[in-house]
Amino acid sequence: QTSTIKMDITFIKSFLATGNKKDFLHAAIVLQGVITFAFVISSFVVAGTANAGFNCVLTGFLNAAFTAGAYYVVENSRAPIAVGFLIGSSAIMTVLNLMTAVFWGQLSKCEAVSWYIAQYSCNHKTAYGAVCTFAVLLFLVQLIFTAALTFWRGEIINETGLYDDISSSSSHPASQPYETVHSTGKYPTPQSADL
């Protein structure tokens, strides 16, 4: 069993060293999408939970929006600002999923009571555990995705064509104020800022 783990770790290291990093990020995004789908279904089941149901549904929709946005950035828009925004969003979603996992994990240990307690419900303990499980899986996948995107951002960012619209020589008179020497051998005095 130890040799299997070493072989798996060796495979992962070799893939990360020689494999296509964009394919790895795509695989992480697809895995996030599958887990998010299951998370959203579970969030609909627990939506009626007092004080927390809407928060879970909202977290599911945020994960779905994040997955779609991450796919778009990795596939199409690899500008520095987009990749930086994706790294920040990914870090925030990672923390959000950790908080969600902890909350619903604790709530899955609730006890059903026979009397009425205001703002308390314990109707779907199994669904609470499912939400916790999917949130843990999302946390782990997004943690790996965030770390990989952060470490590989230099290779992911595509800066070709960003500065094509900027001319290399400007005709604006202020762009070269001291480059010509007059016959006196002195630089011309800059224009006054007085209006």
Salt bridges, closest charged atoms under 4 A:
GLU75 OE1 - HIS26 NE2 3.05
GLU155 OE1 - LYS21 NZ 3.68
